[in-house]
Amino acid sequence: MSDRAPQPVERRLPTEESRQLVALVRDIVSKEIAPRAAEEEEAGVFPREVFTLLSESGLLGLPYGSDHGGGDQPYEVYLQVLEELAAARLTVGLGVSVHSLACHALAGYGTDEQRAAHLPAMLSGGLLGAYCLSEPASGSDAASLRTKAVRDGDDWVITGTKAWITHGGVADFYTVLARTGVEGARGITAFLVPGDAEGLNAALPEKKMGMKGSPTAQLHFDGVRVGDDRRIGEEGQGFAIALSALDSGRLGIAACAIGVAQAALDEAVRYATDRRQFGRPIADFQGLRFMLADMATQIEAGRALYLEAARLRDAGESFSRQAAMAKLFCTDAAMRVTTDAVQVLGGYGYTLDFPAERLMREAKVLQIVEGTNQIQRMVIARHLAGPETR
C-alpha cells in the first residue's frame, strides 16, 4: 500500500470536548463498524447492537439537552459525527439521523411532562426511533396523507398505512403524523406511538439496491390506540412540526452524503496511488489526478455548505433555505463522486471485492430521502421568488 494513502479528515471543532467526541466516534468506527460493514450489508444484517453501543456511548442524543439525557452538542458537531458514521456504514449514519429526526417533535413541541416521561429513554436509554410521514400515495405531497387518528374519549385510534419507514418493524417508538381534521396541512397532528402497540404491524422490508442492512418497510395501523398524553403539540400542528423536523433532518442527510463521498474518495486515492500501469502509479496520470481533484473539491464545498447551515441553526437563525441547498448539493455531489470512484478503480470498481460499488448504490438513495432533490429545488426557489402562482 502506498504511503500516500489519505489521512483522516482534519475537523474544525469548537471545543476540546467535541474533539474528544469525534475521536471516540472514530475509535468505535474502526473497531465495531468498519470491519463488518461490507459483509453485513451484503447479508442484509441490521446492526442493532451498534445502535445500542452508540446509545451507551451517548451518541444517539447529541443535539439534545443533557437535562433529558442528550449530549448538549451543537448541530455543527453532531453533523460531523454523522459524517464519520456514514463514511464507515451508511446504515448506521443514516440510522442515527433518522433516530434524531424521530426525537425532534417531542423535544421541540412536547410538554415538560412528556419530555420528562419519554426523552431520557429515547436519547440515552437504548431505544431506537423511526419517523412516519410518507404513505403509499403521499410521498412528496405529504400534506395529502390519509392515515387517520380519531378521538375516542381520552384516547386516539389510528388507522392507515405508512410507507418507506426506515427502522420499520425494529424501532422501539414511532413519531407518527396522522389526519385529525380537515384536508390539507391544517388537519394533521403528531403522535408518539410505542413500537409494540397493539394493532401496529410491519410488512416485509423492501428489497433495495443499497442499504440492505437498514430495514425499510410499510407500517400498518389497524386501530392502534394511544392516549391523548401521546399527542405531540396542538391538534392540527403536526404538519408544521413535520416541516421543522425535516429542515434539521435534511442537514443530517447532507452530512451522511459527504461521509459516503469521502469514503469513496479515500478508496479511489488508495487504489490510484497503489495501482501501477506503464511502470508508475495511475495517480501520476493527469486524467486521474484531475478526477481526484474534482472529487475532493465537491466534498469540501458540500462540507462547508452543511456546516454553515448548521451554524445558522445553532445561532437560532432561519436555515430552511440553506438546509435544502445543503441536501441538494451534498447528495448530488455524493452521486458524482461515488460514480467517479468506480471509474477510477476500473473493472475492480464494479466488483464486490471493493467498496466503491456499494458506496455508489448507497449514494443514490440520499437524493431521494427527506424530500427528493426536485423538492429541494422547489423549496429553494420559493425562498428566492415566493410561492408558485396558480
NUTIBA-281064 format. One record per residue: residue in one letter; x, y, z of N, C-alpha, C in turn. Coordinates in steps of 0.05 Angstrom, whole numbers, plus 5000, padded with zeros to 4 digits. Atoms other than C-alpha are relative to their C-alpha. Layout:
ATOM   type     nX     nY     nZ    caX    caY    caZ     cX     cY     cZ
ATOM      A      X      Y      Z      X      Y      Z      X      Y      Z
...
This chain:
ATOM   type     nX     nY     nZ    caX    caY    caZ     cX     cY     cZ
ATOM      M   5017   4976   5000   5000   5000   5000   5018   5025   5000
ATOM      S   4984   4976   5002   5026   5069   4982   5000   5016   5026
ATOM      D   4999   4983   4977   5049   5115   5037   4986   5026   4995
ATOM      R   5015   4976   5006   5008   5169   5002   4970   4996   5005
ATOM      A   5028   5005   4994   4942   5138   5026   4989   5023   5016
ATOM      P   5012   4977   4987   4893   5191   5052   4999   4998   5030
ATOM      Q   5002   4999   4971   4893   5213   5124   4972   5008   5008
ATOM      P   5027   4993   4991   4831   5223   5167   4995   5030   4996
ATOM      V   5007   4973   5004   4794   5288   5154   5007   5016   5025
ATOM      E   4994   4983   4978   4820   5344   5198   4976   5018   5005
ATOM      R   5025   4987   4995   4759   5372   5232   5004   5026   5016
ATOM      R   5000   4975   4985   4748   5443   5256   4978   4999   5021
ATOM      L   5019   5004   4978   4714   5431   5323   5002   5022   5021
ATOM      P   4999   4976   4982   4695   5486   5373   5012   4996   5027
ATOM      T   4991   5004   4973   4716   5453   5438   5017   4975   5002
ATOM      E   4985   5024   4995   4763   5402   5467   4981   4976   5005
ATOM      E   5019   5021   4996   4702   5362   5488   4990   4989   4973
ATOM      S   5009   5009   5026   4678   5359   5416   5022   4985   4985
ATOM      R   4978   5015   5013   4747   5338   5392   5003   4972   5012
ATOM      Q   5000   5027   4988   4747   5281   5442   4977   4983   4991
ATOM      L   5023   5014   5009   4678   5263   5420   5004   4987   4972
ATOM      V   4994   5010   5027   4699   5255   5347   5021   4978   5002
ATOM      A   4980   5021   4996   4760   5215   5370   4987   4974   5010
ATOM      L   5014   5024   4991   4713   5168   5407   4984   4987   4977
ATOM      V   5015   5011   5023   4670   5160   5345   5018   4986   4981
ATOM      R   4981   5013   5019   4730   5144   5302   5010   4974   5012
ATOM      D   4992   5025   4987   4751   5092   5353   4979   4978   4997
ATOM      I   5023   5019   5003   4682   5059   5352   4998   4991   4971
ATOM      V   5002   5007   5029   4681   5062   5276   5021   4979   4993
ATOM      S   4978   5017   5008   4749   5029   5269   4998   4972   5012
ATOM      K   5001   5026   4986   4734   4973   5319   4974   4985   4996
ATOM      E   5026   5013   4999   4660   4960   5315   4983   5002   4975
ATOM      I   5018   4996   5023   4631   4985   5249   5014   4993   4974
ATOM      A   4987   5004   5026   4680   4987   5191   5008   4972   4994
ATOM      P   4990   5027   5007   4709   4917   5197   4978   4981   4990
ATOM      R   5022   5018   5007   4640   4884   5188   4980   5013   4980
ATOM      A   5020   4985   5016   4605   4936   5144   4994   4986   4974
ATOM      A   5005   5012   5027   4614   4904   5075   4986   4973   5002
ATOM      E   5012   5027   4997   4598   4833   5098   4971   5002   5010
ATOM      E   5027   4998   4989   4537   4853   5139   4980   5013   4981
ATOM      E   5018   4987   5020   4509   4899   5085   4992   4980   4978
ATOM      E   5005   5020   5021   4515   4844   5033   4980   4979   5010
ATOM      A   5018   5020   4988   4479   4796   5081   4974   5012   5010
ATOM      G   5024   4987   4990   4426   4847   5100   4997   4999   5030
ATOM      V   5001   5002   4971   4444   4846   5174   4995   5028   5012
ATOM      F   5005   4975   4986   4414   4902   5216   5016   5001   5025
ATOM      P   4981   5000   4977   4467   4923   5267   4988   5012   5025
ATOM      R   5013   4988   4976   4422   4934   5327   5020   5003   5023
ATOM      E   4981   4998   4977   4480   4921   5375   5017   5025   4997
ATOM      V   4984   4975   5004   4517   4980   5343   4984   5024   5011
ATOM      F   5016   4978   4989   4459   5027   5359   4998   4999   5030
ATOM      T   4999   5002   4971   4458   5000   5430   5026   5011   5011
ATOM      L   4974   4990   4992   4532   5015   5436   5001   5031   4997
ATOM      L   5000   4971   5004   4522   5085   5407   4983   5014   5022
ATOM      S   5016   4988   4979   4467   5098   5458   5015   5000   5026
ATOM      E   4984   5002   4976   4511   5073   5515   5023   5020   5001
ATOM      S   4977   4981   5002   4566   5119   5490   4991   5029   4998
ATOM      G   5010   4973   5000   4520   5180   5490   4998   5012   4972
ATOM      L   4999   4990   5027   4518   5186   5414   4973   5000   4985
ATOM      L   5027   5000   5013   4443   5178   5400   4984   5025   5006
ATOM      G   5015   4976   4993   4422   5243   5431   5017   5025   5000
ATOM      L   4980   4979   4999   4479   5290   5415   4989   5029   4998
ATOM      P   5009   4973   5002   4440   5352   5393   4978   5009   5019
ATOM      Y   5021   4994   4980   4391   5350   5451   5011   5006   5027
ATOM      G   4991   4990   4974   4395   5377   5522   5007   4978   5019
ATOM      S   4991   5020   4980   4431   5340   5577   4980   4996   5023
ATOM      D   5020   5003   4979   4372   5352   5624   4982   4976   4995
ATOM      H   5016   5024   5005   4337   5294   5589   5017   4978   4987
ATOM      G   4983   5022   5010   4397   5251   5571   5014   5005   4974
ATOM      G   4986   4993   5025   4423   5287   5510   5029   5008   5004
ATOM      G   4972   4994   4999   4493   5308   5493   5007   5029   5001
ATOM      D   4995   4971   5000   4486   5384   5492   5020   5009   4979
ATOM      Q   4981   4993   5020   4526   5387   5428   4986   5017   4978
ATOM      P   5011   4984   5022   4515   5440   5374   4996   4982   4975
ATOM      Y   5005   5015   5024   4489   5415   5307   5025   4998   4983
ATOM      E   4975   5000   5014   4556   5433   5277   5017   4976   5007
ATOM      V   4985   5023   4991   4588   5378   5318   4985   4974   4994
ATOM      Y   5017   5024   5005   4531   5328   5313   5002   4991   4971
ATOM      L   4999   5007   5028   4533   5331   5237   5027   4988   4992
ATOM      Q   4973   5011   5006   4608   5317   5235   5002   4971   5011
ATOM      V   5001   5028   4990   4595   5255   5278   4985   4983   4980
ATOM      L   5015   5015   5021   4542   5233   5227   5018   4994   4976
ATOM      E   4982   5004   5024   4593   5242   5171   5019   4977   5006
ATOM      E   4981   5021   4993   4643   5197   5207   4986   4973   4999
ATOM      L   5015   5025   5000   4590   5143   5218   4992   4991   4972
ATOM      A   5009   5007   5027   4563   5146   5147   5023   4991   4983
ATOM      A   4976   5008   5016   4633   5141   5118   5007   4971   5004
ATOM      A   4995   5028   4994   4640   5074   5153   4978   4982   4991
ATOM      R   5023   5016   5008   4570   5048   5141   4975   5018   5000
ATOM      L   5023   4982   5002   4511   5089   5116   4976   4990   5016
ATOM      T   5021   5011   4983   4462   5042   5151   5001   5012   5028
ATOM      V   4997   4989   4973   4490   5068   5217   4996   5030   5000
ATOM      G   5001   4971   5001   4499   5141   5198   4971   5010   4995
ATOM      L   5028   4992   5006   4430   5148   5167   4981   4991   5022
ATOM      G   5017   5009   4978   4400   5107   5224   5001   5019   5023
ATOM      V   4998   4980   4978   4426   5157   5275   4985   5025   4992
ATOM      S   5014   4977   5009   4399   5214   5233   4970   4997   5002
ATOM      V   5029   5006   4998   4330   5181   5229   4991   5000   5029
ATOM      H   5006   5000   4971   4331   5169   5304   4997   5028   5011
ATOM      S   5001   4972   4991   4347   5242   5317   4975   5014   4989
ATOM      L   5024   4988   5012   4291   5262   5269   4975   4991   5016
ATOM      A   5023   5011   4985   4242   5217   5308   4998   5013   5027
ATOM      C   5001   4988   4974   4261   5252   5373   4993   5030   4998
ATOM      H   5002   4971   5004   4254   5323   5344   4973   5010   5010
ATOM      A   5027   4990   4993   4178   5330   5353   4996   5002   5030
ATOM      L   5004   5000   4971   4177   5311   5426   5018   5020   5013
ATOM      A   4981   4981   4987   4239   5351   5444   4993   5029   4995
ATOM      G   5006   4972   5007   4215   5413   5408   4972   5009   5007
ATOM      Y   5028   4992   4998   4140   5412   5417   4985   4985   5023
ATOM      G   5013   5013   4978   4124   5365   5475   4998   5016   5025
ATOM      T   5002   4986   4974   4103   5387   5544   5023   4992   5018
ATOM      D   4979   5007   4981   4151   5386   5602   4995   4972   5011
ATOM      E   5007   5026   4989   4114   5325   5629   5007   4978   4979
ATOM      Q   4994   5020   5021   4120   5288   5562   5030   4996   4996
ATOM      R   4971   5002   5003   4194   5304   5555   5012   4985   5023
ATOM      A   4989   5014   4977   4209   5281   5625   4993   4970   5000
ATOM      A   5009   5027   5000   4169   5217   5614   5014   4983   4979
ATOM      H   4992   5017   5023   4198   5195   5547   5029   5006   4990
ATOM      L   4975   4993   5013   4261   5233   5526   5024   4985   5011
ATOM      P   4976   5014   4990   4312   5201   5573   5004   4973   4987
ATOM      A   4997   5027   5013   4298   5131   5545   5005   5003   4971
ATOM      M   4996   4996   5029   4296   5158   5474   5028   5009   4993
ATOM      L   4974   4988   5006   4361   5196   5478   5024   4983   5011
ATOM      S   4977   5014   4989   4404   5151   5522   4993   4974   5014
ATOM      G   5009   5024   4987   4364   5091   5544   4999   4975   4983
ATOM      G   4999   5023   5017   4378   5044   5487   4978   4997   4980
ATOM      L   5022   5002   5019   4315   5057   5448   5008   5011   4973
ATOM      L   4995   4991   5027   4313   5067   5373   4974   5009   4988
ATOM      G   5025   4988   5010   4263   5111   5337   4998   5000   4970
ATOM      A   5005   4998   5029   4231   5119   5268   4980   5023   4996
ATOM      Y   5016   4976   5007   4193   5175   5233   4980   4992   4979
ATOM      C   5022   5009   5017   4126   5162   5200   4985   5023   4988
ATOM      L   5014   4979   5015   4105   5215   5149   4990   4990   4974
ATOM      S   5007   5009   5027   4105   5183   5080   4979   4978   5000
ATOM      E   5020   5021   5004   4049   5139   5055   5001   4989   4971
ATOM      P   4998   5011   5027   4039   5095   4993   4992   5020   4979
ATOM      A   5010   4981   5020   4002   5152   4958   5008   5029   5006
ATOM      S   4992   4972   4994   4034   5213   4991   5029   5000   5010
ATOM      G   4972   4998   4993   4109   5220   4988   5008   5029   5001
ATOM      S   4993   4972   5001   4130   5288   4964   4976   5018   5009
ATOM      D   5024   4985   4992   4058   5312   4974   4990   4991   5028
ATOM      A   5005   5011   4974   4060   5297   5048   4974   5011   5013
ATOM      A   5024   4988   4988   4002   5344   5065   4974   4985   4992
ATOM      S   5024   5015   5009   3954   5296   5029   4998   4973   5014
ATOM      L   5000   5027   4986   3967   5238   5078   4972   4992   5008
ATOM      R   5027   5011   4995   3907   5193   5092   4998   4986   5026
ATOM      T   5002   5013   4974   3925   5158   5157   4984   5018   5019
ATOM      K   5018   4984   4983   3872   5180   5207   5004   4993   5030
ATOM      A   5002   5004   4971   3870   5189   5282   4974   5012   5010
ATOM      V   5027   4992   4991   3800   5192   5312   4999   5000   5030
ATOM      R   5002   4998   4971   3786   5216   5382   4979   4981   5011
ATOM      D   5018   5018   4987   3754   5165   5428   5005   5003   5030
ATOM      G   4996   4993   4971   3747   5193   5499   5027   5013   5004
ATOM      D   4973   4990   4995   3817   5204   5526   5021   4988   4982
ATOM      D   4982   5013   5018   3848   5163   5470   4997   5010   4972
ATOM      W   5001   4997   5029   3863   5168   5396   5003   4972   4988
ATOM      V   4998   5025   5014   3852   5110   5349   5010   5006   4972
ATOM      I   4986   4994   5026   3900   5110   5289   4996   4977   4981
ATOM      T   5004   5019   5020   3884   5074   5225   5012   5009   4973
ATOM      G   4988   4992   5026   3923   5074   5159   5026   4985   4996
ATOM      T   4975   5012   5008   3988   5055   5126   5021   5021   4995
ATOM      K   4977   4984   5006   4055   5089   5127   5020   4984   4984
ATOM      A   4982   5013   5019   4108   5074   5075   5028   5011   5001
ATOM      W   4972   4992   5002   4184   5077   5066   5011   5008   5027
ATOM      I   4992   4994   4973   4196   5076   5141   5026   4987   5007
ATOM      T   4974   5010   4990   4269   5069   5160   4997   4990   5029
ATOM      H   5003   5014   4974   4273   5022   5220   4971   4989   5004
ATOM      G   5027   5011   4998   4202   4999   5204   5000   4971   5010
ATOM      G   5001   5027   4990   4188   4937   5246   5021   4995   5022
ATOM      V   4979   5005   4980   4250   4944   5290   5002   5023   5020
ATOM      A   4999   4976   4983   4240   5013   5322   4985   4995   5026
ATOM      D   5014   5001   4974   4220   5020   5395   4978   5021   5003
ATOM      F   5021   4980   5000   4179   5082   5381   4999   5013   4973
ATOM      Y   5005   4987   5026   4149   5119   5322   4988   5027   5004
ATOM      T   5014   4975   5001   4134   5192   5312   4982   5000   4975
ATOM      V   5019   5005   5021   4071   5188   5270   4984   5025   4995
ATOM      L   5017   4978   5008   4035   5242   5231   4974   4989   4989
ATOM      A   5026   5011   5008   3961   5229   5222   4979   5022   4998
ATOM      R   5021   4979   5005   3899   5267   5199   4980   4998   5023
ATOM      T   5020   4998   4978   3855   5290   5256   4978   5020   4993
ATOM      G   5020   4979   5006   3816   5345   5220   4997   5003   4970
ATOM      V   5006   4993   5028   3805   5380   5153   5022   4990   4981
ATOM      E   4980   5008   5020   3840   5361   5088   5023   5021   4999
ATOM      G   4978   4982   5003   3908   5391   5075   5017   5002   5025
ATOM      A   4980   4998   4979   3964   5414   5121   4989   5006   5027
ATOM      R   5010   4990   4974   3920   5444   5176   4986   4978   5016
ATOM      G   5015   5021   4985   3887   5377   5194   5017   4977   5009
ATOM      I   4981   5021   4993   3949   5338   5214   5011   5004   5028
ATOM      T   4991   5000   4973   3971   5320   5284   5022   4979   5004
ATOM      A   4978   5018   4994   4034   5287   5312   4995   4983   5025
ATOM      F   5003   5019   4977   4034   5226   5359   5026   4985   5004
ATOM      L   4978   5018   4993   4086   5185   5395   4988   4973   5006
ATOM      V   5012   5026   4998   4069   5112   5385   5021   4979   5008
ATOM      P   4980   5021   4993   4104   5054   5421   5003   4979   4978
ATOM      G   4995   5019   5020   4135   5003   5376   4985   4974   5004
ATOM      D   5015   5025   4994   4097   4946   5410   4970   5005   5003
ATOM      A   5029   4994   4997   4028   4979   5406   4983   4979   4986
ATOM      E   5018   5020   5011   3971   4931   5394   4987   5012   4974
ATOM      G   5011   4991   5025   3947   4935   5322   5021   5012   4981
ATOM      L   4979   4990   5016   4014   4960   5295   5017   4977   4989
ATOM      N   4986   5022   5013   4046   4913   5245   5016   5010   4976
ATOM      A   4982   4992   5022   4104   4919   5196   4998   4979   4978
ATOM      A   4998   5017   5023   4104   4890   5126   5029   4990   4998
ATOM      L   4973   5009   5006   4164   4852   5099   5016   5024   4990
ATOM      P   4983   4978   5009   4223   4900   5088   5002   5001   4970
ATOM      E   4996   4996   5029   4231   4929   5018   5027   4988   4992
ATOM      K   4975   5010   5012   4284   4896   4974   5013   5023   4985
ATOM      K   4988   4976   5011   4331   4954   4959   5026   4995   4986
ATOM      M   4975   5003   5014   4391   4965   4914   5024   5006   5018
ATOM      G   4979   4993   4981   4432   4992   4973   4989   5001   5028
ATOM      M   5008   4999   4972   4430   4999   5048   4983   4975   5008
ATOM      K   5015   5024   4995   4408   4927   5053   4998   4993   5030
ATOM      G   5001   5006   4972   4424   4925   5127   4980   5018   5015
ATOM      S   5019   4981   4987   4374   4981   5142   4972   4992   4991
ATOM      P   5027   5008   5008   4302   4955   5143   4982   5024   4993
ATOM      T   5019   4979   5009   4253   4999   5104   4974   4985   4994
ATOM      A   5025   5016   5002   4181   4976   5110   4976   5017   5003
ATOM      Q   5026   4988   4994   4108   4995   5108   4992   4993   5028
ATOM      L   5011   5005   4973   4074   5001   5175   4969   5002   4998
ATOM      H   5029   5000   5001   4000   4983   5182   4989   5006   5028
ATOM      F   5013   4992   4975   3960   5017   5237   4971   4991   4999
ATOM      D   5027   5012   5001   3898   4975   5249   4986   5006   5027
ATOM      G   5013   4993   4975   3861   5013   5303   5019   5003   5023
ATOM      V   4981   4997   4978   3923   5030   5343   4991   5022   5019
ATOM      R   5010   4981   4979   3902   5064   5408   5022   5011   5016
ATOM      V   4981   4986   4982   3944   5116   5443   4986   5021   5016
ATOM      G   5012   4980   4983   3927   5163   5499   5005   5028   4990
ATOM      D   4996   4972   5008   3920   5238   5489   5026   5011   5011
ATOM      D   4974   4992   4990   3983   5244   5531   5023   4994   4981
ATOM      R   4980   5006   5020   4020   5218   5470   4995   5017   4975
ATOM      R   5003   4980   5021   3994   5273   5425   5022   5021   5004
ATOM      I   4978   4980   4998   4053   5320   5410   4990   5026   4987
ATOM      G   5009   4974   5010   4036   5394   5403   4970   5001   4999
ATOM      E   5029   4995   5002   3967   5421   5388   4988   4983   4977
ATOM      E   5014   5013   5023   3915   5387   5344   5003   5019   4976
ATOM      G   4997   4985   5024   3928   5409   5273   5028   5013   4996
ATOM      Q   4973   4988   5002   4000   5430   5287   5021   4981   4988
ATOM      G   4982   5020   5008   4030   5366   5261   5017   5006   4975
ATOM      F   4985   4995   5025   4049   5389   5191   5023   5020   5005
ATOM      A   4979   4981   4994   4087   5449   5218   5023   4987   5016
ATOM      I   4980   5015   4986   4123   5402   5266   5016   4983   4981
ATOM      A   4986   5017   5020   4140   5356   5208   5020   5016   4984
ATOM      L   4982   4983   5017   4169   5412   5166   5024   5009   5016
ATOM      S   4978   4992   4982   4211   5436   5225   5020   4977   5003
ATOM      A   4983   5023   4998   4238   5366   5234   5016   4995   4975
ATOM      L   4987   5006   5026   4253   5358   5160   5023   5019   4994
ATOM      D   4978   4982   5004   4295   5421   5158   5026   4990   5013
ATOM      S   4977   5011   4986   4341   5391   5211   5009   4973   4988
ATOM      G   4994   5027   5012   4336   5321   5180   5015   5002   4974
ATOM      R   4986   4997   5025   4359   5347   5113   5030   5006   5004
ATOM      L   4971   4996   4994   4424   5371   5144   5013   4973   5008
ATOM      G   4989   5027   4995   4433   5300   5171   5006   4984   4975
ATOM      I   4996   5014   5026   4425   5272   5101   5024   5012   4986
ATOM      A   4977   4987   5013   4475   5323   5074   5026   4990   5012
ATOM      A   4975   5010   4987   4527   5302   5126   5005   4971   4993
ATOM      C   4996   5028   5008   4515   5229   5111   5011   4998   4971
ATOM      A   4991   5000   5028   4524   5243   5037   5029   5006   4997
ATOM      I   4972   4993   5001   4591   5276   5048   5017   4978   5012
ATOM      G   4985   5023   4990   4612   5217   5091   5003   4978   4980
ATOM      V   4998   5020   5021   4596   5169   5035   5019   5009   4978
ATOM      A   4983   4990   5020   4631   5213   4985   5030   5000   5009
ATOM      Q   4973   5001   4990   4693   5219   5029   5011   4972   5001
ATOM      A   4991   5028   5000   4696   5144   5037   5007   4991   4971
ATOM      A   4995   5007   5028   4693   5137   4961   5026   5013   4990
ATOM      L   4975   4986   5007   4748   5189   4951   5024   4986   5012
ATOM      D   4978   5014   4987   4792   5155   5002   5007   4974   4987
ATOM      E   4995   5025   5014   4784   5089   4967   5012   5004   4973
ATOM      A   4989   4994   5027   4798   5120   4899   5030   5008   5002
ATOM      V   4972   4991   4997   4862   5154   4925   5018   4976   5008
ATOM      R   4984   5024   4993   4886   5089   4958   5006   4983   4976
ATOM      Y   4996   5017   5023   4875   5050   4895   5019   5013   4979
ATOM      A   4985   4986   5021   4904   5103   4848   5030   5003   5007
ATOM      T   4972   4997   4992   4968   5111   4888   5014   4972   5002
ATOM      D   4988   5027   4997   4978   5035   4895   5001   4985   4973
ATOM      R   5002   5014   5025   4957   5011   4826   5020   5011   4980
ATOM      R   4979   4991   5018   5014   5013   4775   4993   4990   4971
ATOM      Q   5002   5006   5028   5008   5015   4699   5021   5016   4985
ATOM      F   4979   4987   5016   5061   5031   4648   5024   5009   5018
ATOM      G   4977   4996   4984   5113   5029   4703   4997   5021   5022
ATOM      R   5003   4979   4979   5083   5081   4750   4972   4999   5011
ATOM      P   5027   4999   4989   5023   5093   4796   4981   5014   4981
ATOM      I   5019   4987   5018   4960   5110   4757   4993   5028   5010
ATOM      A   5005   4973   4990   4953   5171   4802   5019   5020   4988
ATOM      D   4982   4981   5013   5011   5201   4763   4988   5010   4974
ATOM      F   5011   4992   5026   4967   5207   4701   4980   5023   5004
ATOM      Q   5015   4975   4996   4935   5275   4692   4970   4995   5000
ATOM      G   5029   5005   5001   4866   5248   4674   4989   4991   5027
ATOM      L   5008   5009   4973   4861   5212   4741   5005   5021   5021
ATOM      R   4994   4979   4980   4894   5268   4780   4978   5021   5000
ATOM      F   5021   4980   5002   4842   5317   4755   4973   4989   5011
ATOM      M   5024   5012   4989   4785   5268   4772   5001   5002   5031
ATOM      L   4997   5000   4971   4811   5262   4843   4997   5029   5011
ATOM      A   5002   4972   4991   4818   5338   4849   4972   5010   5000
ATOM      D   5028   4992   5001   4747   5349   4826   4983   4987   5022
ATOM      M   5014   5014   4979   4721   5296   4874   5004   5014   5027
ATOM      A   4993   4988   4974   4757   5328   4933   4988   5028   5002
ATOM      T   5011   4973   4999   4733   5398   4914   4970   4999   5005
ATOM      Q   5029   5002   4995   4660   5376   4912   4994   4993   5029
ATOM      I   5004   5008   4972   4667   5343   4980   5005   5024   5019
ATOM      E   4994   4978   4983   4699   5404   5012   4978   5022   4998
ATOM      A   5021   4980   5004   4646   5450   4982   4974   4991   5014
ATOM      G   5024   5011   4987   4590   5405   5007   5002   5002   5030
ATOM      R   4996   4999   4971   4620   5401   5076   4997   5029   5011
ATOM      A   5003   4972   4992   4626   5477   5080   4971   5009   5000
ATOM      L   5028   4992   5002   4554   5484   5059   4983   4989   5023
ATOM      Y   5016   5011   4978   4524   5437   5110   5009   5011   5027
ATOM      L   4990   4989   4975   4568   5465   5166   4990   5029   5004
ATOM      E   5010   4973   4998   4547   5536   5150   4970   5000   5007
ATOM      A   5028   5002   4993   4474   5516   5152   4997   4992   5030
ATOM      A   5001   5009   4972   4487   5481   5219   5006   5023   5019
ATOM      R   4994   4977   4982   4518   5544   5248   4977   5020   5001
ATOM      L   5024   4983   4999   4457   5584   5228   4979   4988   5019
ATOM      R   5019   5013   4982   4414   5533   5264   5008   5003   5029
ATOM      D   4990   4997   4973   4458   5535   5325   4997   5028   5011
ATOM      A   5003   4972   4992   4452   5611   5326   4971   5008   5003
ATOM      G   5029   4994   4998   4376   5607   5325   4990   5016   4977
ATOM      E   5008   4985   5024   4372   5638   5256   4986   4981   4980
ATOM      S   5013   5016   5020   4330   5615   5197   5020   4985   4983
ATOM      F   4980   5016   5016   4365   5558   5159   4986   4982   4980
ATOM      S   5015   5018   5017   4310   5525   5118   5011   5000   4971
ATOM      R   4989   4998   5027   4337   5551   5051   5027   4986   4998
ATOM      Q   4973   5011   5000   4408   5532   5069   5000   4969   5004
ATOM      A   5002   5028   4996   4386   5463   5092   4992   4986   4974
ATOM      A   5007   5011   5026   4352   5450   5025   5023   5001   4981
ATOM      M   4976   4997   5017   4414   5475   4989   5021   4979   5007
ATOM      A   4981   5020   4991   4459   5430   5031   4992   4972   4992
ATOM      K   5010   5027   5007   4416   5369   5020   5003   4995   4970
ATOM      L   4999   5002   5029   4412   5382   4945   5029   4997   4991
ATOM      F   4972   5000   5010   4486   5397   4934   5015   4976   5009
ATOM      C   4983   5021   4989   4516   5345   4980   4992   4973   4989
ATOM      T   5008   5026   5010   4474   5287   4955   5006   4997   4971
ATOM      D   4991   5001   5028   4485   5304   4882   5030   4996   4998
ATOM      A   4971   5004   5000   4559   5310   4897   5007   4971   5007
ATOM      A   4995   5028   4993   4558   5242   4931   4996   4981   4977
ATOM      M   5005   5017   5024   4528   5211   4869   5022   5002   4980
ATOM      R   4979   4996   5019   4580   5242   4824   5026   4988   5010
ATOM      V   4974   5009   4989   4639   5226   4870   5001   4969   5000
ATOM      T   5000   5029   4998   4619   5153   4881   5001   4987   4972
ATOM      T   4998   5010   5028   4608   5143   4806   5028   5002   4990
ATOM      D   4972   4996   5009   4677   5172   4792   5018   4980   5014
ATOM      A   4983   5019   4985   4707   5127   4846   4999   4973   4986
ATOM      V   5002   5025   5015   4681   5066   4809   5016   5001   4975
ATOM      Q   4985   4997   5024   4712   5093   4746   5030   4999   5005
ATOM      V   4972   5000   4993   4779   5104   4780   5010   4971   5004
ATOM      L   4993   5028   4995   4780   5031   4802   4997   4982   4975
ATOM      G   5004   5016   5024   4761   5007   4732   4983   4976   5005
ATOM      G   5015   5024   4997   4737   4936   4730   4997   4992   5029
ATOM      Y   5002   5007   4972   4753   4926   4803   4978   5016   5015
ATOM      G   5021   4983   4988   4705   4983   4820   4972   4988   4997
ATOM      Y   5026   5012   5006   4648   4941   4792   4996   4974   5015
ATOM      T   5002   5025   4985   4662   4882   4837   4995   5004   5029
ATOM      L   5006   4999   4971   4641   4866   4908   5025   5000   5017
ATOM      D   4975   5002   4985   4714   4859   4928   5009   5028   5010
ATOM      F   4993   4973   4992   4720   4935   4934   4974   5015   5007
ATOM      P   5024   4987   4991   4672   4983   4969   4988   5021   4982
ATOM      A   5010   4978   5017   4664   5032   4911   4972   4995   4990
ATOM      E   5027   5006   5011   4603   4997   4881   4979   5003   5021
ATOM      R   5020   4997   4979   4568   4994   4948   4995   5029   5006
ATOM      L   5003   4971   4994   4581   5068   4961   4983   5013   4978
ATOM      M   5015   4988   5021   4553   5085   4893   4970   4994   5002
ATOM      R   5028   5008   4997   4489   5045   4905   4988   5015   5024
ATOM      E   5011   4986   4977   4481   5077   4973   4996   5030   4996
ATOM      A   5002   4971   5005   4492   5148   4948   4973   5006   4987
ATOM      K   5024   4994   5015   4431   5143   4903   4976   5006   5018
ATOM      V   5024   4997   4983   4380   5137   4959   5001   5028   5014
ATOM      L   4998   4974   4986   4406   5202   4990   4989   5023   4983
ATOM      Q   5013   4980   5017   4380   5241   4930   4969   4998   5002
ATOM      I   5029   5005   4999   4310   5214   4947   4989   5005   5028
ATOM      V   5011   4998   4973   4301   5211   5023   4999   5029   5011
ATOM      E   5004   4973   4987   4279   5271   5066   4992   5021   4979
ATOM      G   5008   4982   5021   4248   5302   5004   5019   4997   4976
ATOM      T   4983   5003   5023   4274   5288   4934   5015   5026   4993
ATOM      N   4985   4976   5007   4324   5335   4904   4984   5019   4982
ATOM      Q   5018   4982   5015   4270   5362   4858   4984   5017   5020
ATOM      I   5014   4985   4979   4231   5382   4921   5019   5021   5012
ATOM      Q   4981   4980   4989   4294   5416   4948   5002   5024   4982
ATOM      R   4999   4978   5019   4297   5458   4885   4975   5018   5003
ATOM      M   5024   4985   4996   4225   5478   4896   5002   5017   5025
ATOM      V   4998   4986   4975   4239   5497   4968   5019   5025   4997
ATOM      I   4980   4978   5004   4300   5539   4948   4987   5023   4983
ATOM      A   5013   4980   5018   4261   5574   4892   4979   5016   5014
ATOM      R   5021   4985   4985   4204   5592   4939   5013   5021   5019
ATOM      H   4986   4980   4984   4254   5626   4985   5009   5024   4983
ATOM      L   4989   4979   5017   4281   5665   4926   4978   5017   4987
ATOM      A   5020   4986   5017   4218   5682   4886   4971   4998   5011
ATOM      G   5027   5003   4989   4159   5666   4932   4986   4976   4990
ATOM      P   5016   5023   5008   4105   5613   4924   4993   5002   4970
ATOM      E   5009   5001   5027   4085   5590   4855   4973   5013   4996
ATOM      T   5027   4989   5006   4027   5627   4823   4983   4979   4988
ATOM      R   5018   5021   5010   3966   5586   4806   4984   5011   4977
